[in-house]
Every structure is written in structure tokens, then in C-alpha cells.
Amino acid sequence: MPSRGGSTTDKPSSRQVDEALGALIANTRCVRRKLSLVEVARWIDTARRGLGSLGALARRVGLSQEMLREFATVNALSPKVKKLVAERKIDAVDVVHRLSKLPPSEQYRVAKLVVTGDLDSSDVRAVVSFRRSAPGLDMREAIDRVRSSRNIKEYVAYFPVPTDARELRVLRPRFSALVGDTNIRALAVQGALGTLVLNSEGSKRLADAARRRGVTKRSLIGKVISGEVGAR
């Protein structure tokens, strides 16, 4: 029987390290894994402790350290969600990585919808993005908003709006100056949450403007709201 990684405190033996390396090579560089992500994370821990660093492990298995960290994010999941991963009801690295970015108290609600097929990987990414933009809103509303916008082909962004910048008559001209007024499909502010919907041309202009300034689109939207960009 495999040792499943052994103790998490004792330094693994050479045999255990070799066993871990074999398991990782067989289960991280293939389309179909024989092991769950929980088991893969245990082998990563064993090999890392045995080799002395994640960098050394990355070189041995031919993966980046960032990829190995993503596999290991299963350890940041709540016990109930981790059980779903152990049972392979959730088995995609990108989904697990994104779930780990949510507070443990909110992970299971999203994970259940992944298991039932109501949310896919891109939906989970959108939920995480939404929660970062509006952390004070209820998770149910975040999920509902993501569901309602999933079939919209345009670019949809949710963003926090400070109290002193909630006037649409101020915000709209700023966004118009950046992406063109005809490219704004919708702009709304509800409480502390703003919603911006751009058509494909508006999305392209926003991306180009962000690229020129060396910032992300989310950061650029924040600059528009603060008046750093688009103010006349």
C-alpha cells in the first residue's frame, strides 16, 4: 500500500520521496488522473519536504512552482468542500484554485452548484471576481448576478463605488471619454455596487487603454471612478 505521503512533520525517506515524485509525474502531467487532488496535494507536501523546497520539486517534475501551488490550494478549502474534492465530485484544478480564494464560510454554497452542474469554471471565476469587487454583498446575490450575465456576450464588470462617486451624470462621461458612449450598453449604480456593460468594441477599447497604461482593466475602472482617467 502507498504511504500517502507519510507524516507531515518527519522528513520523508528517499523511498517516500521517489514514490511521491512518481505519483506526481503520473498525476500532474496528464489529462486523466488516477488520484484526487487531495491525494496529489499530499504527495506535493511529501516531495517538497523531502527535496527541501518547492522550487526543487518543480524542477524534478517539470512543472512551474505556480502550478504546484494551484494543486496544493485544495488545502485551503473548508472540510466539506475538501470532502467533495476527495470524492472527486469536484476534480478540476482551476475550480479548486478559485474556490480556495473564497472565504471558507462561502465555499460550500458555490461548490454544491459546481457539483450539480449549475456553475462551471468560468462562473466560479466570475463569482470570485464579483466577491472581491463587492465583499459586503450576500453570496446568493453574487451567484444570481453571475448567472444572469453568463449569456451576455459583452464585457460585464462589477465594481465598488465610493459614496462621493455614485452620480451617473458624473461617471458616464468619464467612461464615455475612455471607450465611447455608444459602446456602453449599461451603466448602473445600486448602493455601493456599480455595473458596467460594454459591447465588444467597448471591451476592446478598455483592454487597449489598460494595456497602454500597464494596468489591469479592473484597476483602470477604479481610476475612472476616482477621476484619474476620463475626467474632463
C-alpha positions in Angstrom: 0.0 0.0 0.0 1.3 3.5 -0.8 2.3 5.6 2.2 0.1 8.5 1.0 2.8 10.9 1.9 3.6 9.8 5.4 3.9 12.2 8.4 3.6 15.9 7.7 6.4 16.7 10.2 9.1 14.0 9.8 11.4 14.3 6.8 10.4 11.7 4.3 12.8 8.9 3.4 14.4 8.6 -0.1 11.9 5.9 -0.9 8.9 8.1 0.1 10.3 11.0 -2.0 10.7 8.7 -5.0 7.2 7.4 -4.5 5.9 10.9 -4.3 7.8 12.0 -7.4 6.4 9.1 -9.3 2.8 9.8 -8.2 3.2 13.5 -9.1 4.6 12.9 -12.6 1.8 10.4 -13.3 -0.9 12.7 -12.0 0.0 16.2 -12.9 1.2 15.9 -16.5 -1.8 14.0 -17.9 -5.4 14.5 -18.9 -6.8 11.7 -16.7 -5.5 11.5 -13.1 -5.8 8.3 -11.1 -5.6 10.3 -7.8 -7.9 13.0 -6.4 -6.5 16.5 -5.9 -6.4 15.9 -2.2 -4.0 13.0 -2.7 -1.9 15.0 -5.2 -1.6 17.7 -2.6 -0.3 15.2 0.0 2.3 14.0 -2.4 3.4 17.5 -3.2 3.9 18.1 0.6 5.9 14.9 0.9 8.1 15.7 -2.1 8.6 19.3 -1.1 9.7 18.3 2.5 12.0 15.7 1.1 13.6 17.8 -1.5 13.8 20.9 0.7 11.8 23.4 -1.4 9.0 23.8 -3.9 11.5 25.0 -6.4 13.5 21.8 -6.2 10.3 19.8 -6.6 9.2 21.9 -9.6 12.5 21.2 -11.4 12.2 17.4 -10.7 8.6 17.1 -12.0 8.9 19.6 -14.8 6.1 22.0 -13.6 6.2 25.6 -12.5 6.0 26.4 -8.8 2.8 28.3 -9.5 1.2 25.2 -11.0 2.2 23.2 -8.0 0.8 25.9 -5.7 -2.5 25.7 -7.5 -2.6 21.9 -7.0 -1.9 22.5 -3.3 -4.7 25.1 -2.8 -7.0 22.2 -2.0 -5.6 22.5 1.5 -7.2 26.0 1.8 -10.7 24.5 1.3 -13.2 24.1 4.1 -13.6 20.5 5.3 -17.0 20.0 3.5 -15.6 21.2 0.2 -12.4 19.2 0.6 -14.5 16.1 1.1 -16.2 16.8 -2.3 -12.7 17.0 -3.9 -11.6 13.8 -2.1 -14.7 12.1 -3.6 -13.8 13.5 -7.0 -17.2 15.2 -7.3 -15.0 18.3 -8.0 -11.9 17.3 -9.8 -10.7 20.3 -11.8 -7.6 22.2 -10.6 -8.8 25.6 -11.8 -12.1 25.2 -10.0 -10.4 24.2 -6.7 -7.9 27.0 -7.0 -10.8 29.6 -7.5 -12.9 28.1 -4.7 -9.9 28.5 -2.4 -10.0 32.2 -3.0 -13.4 32.5 -1.3 -13.8 32.6 2.5 -14.3 29.1 3.9 -17.8 30.0 5.0 -18.8 30.7 1.4 -17.1 27.9 -0.4 -19.6 25.2 0.1 -22.5 27.1 -1.4 -20.6 27.6 -4.6 -19.1 24.1 -4.6 -22.6 22.5 -4.4 -23.6 24.3 -7.5 -20.4 23.1 -9.3 -21.3 19.5 -8.4 -24.8 19.9 -9.7 -23.6 21.5 -12.9 -25.3 24.8 -12.2 -21.9 26.6 -12.2 -18.9 25.9 -14.4 -15.3 27.0 -14.1 -15.8 30.4 -15.7 -18.8 31.0 -13.5 -16.7 30.3 -10.4 -14.1 32.7 -11.6 -16.8 35.4 -12.1 -18.2 34.8 -8.6 -14.7 35.2 -7.1 -14.2 38.4 -9.1 -17.6 39.7 -8.0 -16.9 39.0 -4.3 -13.6 40.9 -4.5 -15.4 43.8 -6.0 -18.3 43.8 -3.6 -17.4 41.9 -0.5 -20.3 43.3 1.5 -23.0 41.7 -0.6 -24.6 38.4 0.1 -23.1 35.4 -1.8 -26.6 34.4 -3.1 -26.8 37.7 -4.9 -23.3 37.3 -6.3 -24.3 33.9 -7.7 -27.6 35.3 -9.1 -25.8 38.2 -10.8 -23.2 35.9 -12.4 -25.9 33.5 -13.6 -27.9 36.4 -15.1 -24.9 37.8 -17.0 -23.4 34.5 -18.2 -25.0 34.6 -21.6 -24.2 38.2 -22.3 -21.5 38.4 -25.0 -20.4 41.8 -23.9 -17.9 42.6 -21.2 -19.6 42.9 -17.8 -17.8 44.4 -14.8 -18.9 44.8 -11.2 -17.1 47.3 -9.1 -17.4 49.1 -5.7 -18.3 52.8 -5.8 -17.4 55.2 -3.0 -20.1 57.4 -1.6 -18.8 60.5 -3.3 -18.8 59.0 -6.8 -22.2 57.5 -7.3 -23.7 60.1 -9.6 -24.2 58.6 -13.1 -24.1 62.0 -14.6 -20.5 62.2 -13.4 -19.5 58.6 -14.1 -21.0 58.1 -17.6 -19.0 60.9 -19.2 -15.8 59.5 -17.7 -16.4 56.1 -19.2 -17.6 57.6 -22.4 -14.4 59.5 -22.8 -12.5 56.2 -22.5 -14.5 53.8 -24.5 -17.0 55.8 -26.5 -20.6 56.5 -25.3 -22.2 54.2 -28.0 -20.1 51.3 -26.7 -21.7 51.4 -23.2 -24.6 49.0 -23.1 -25.4 49.8 -19.5 -24.0 51.6 -16.5 -25.8 51.4 -13.2 -25.1 52.1 -9.5 -27.0 50.3 -6.8 -25.9 51.2 -3.3 -22.2 50.6 -3.2 -22.1 48.4 -6.3 -21.6 49.6 -9.8 -22.3 47.6 -13.0 -20.7 48.3 -16.4 -21.7 46.5 -19.6 -19.7 47.2 -22.7 -20.2 45.9 -26.2 -17.3 44.1 -28.0 -15.8 47.4 -29.3 -16.0 49.0 -25.8 -14.4 46.0 -24.3 -11.6 46.2 -26.8 -11.1 49.9 -26.1 -11.0 49.3 -22.4 -8.4 46.5 -22.8 -6.3 48.6 -25.1 -6.4 51.6 -22.7 -5.4 49.3 -19.8 -2.6 47.8 -21.8 -1.2 51.3 -22.7 -1.2 52.3 -19.0 0.2 49.0 -17.8 -2.7 48.2 -15.5 -5.5 45.7 -15.3 -9.0 46.5 -16.6 -10.3 46.4 -13.1 -7.6 48.9 -11.9 -8.4 51.2 -14.9 -12.1 51.1 -14.0 -11.1 52.2 -10.5 -9.1 55.1 -11.9 -12.1 56.2 -14.0 -14.3 56.2 -10.9 -11.8 58.2 -8.9 -11.5 60.7 -11.7 -7.9 59.9 -12.5 -8.9 58.8 -16.0 -11.7 60.2 -18.2 -12.4 63.3 -16.2 -12.9 66.5 -18.3 
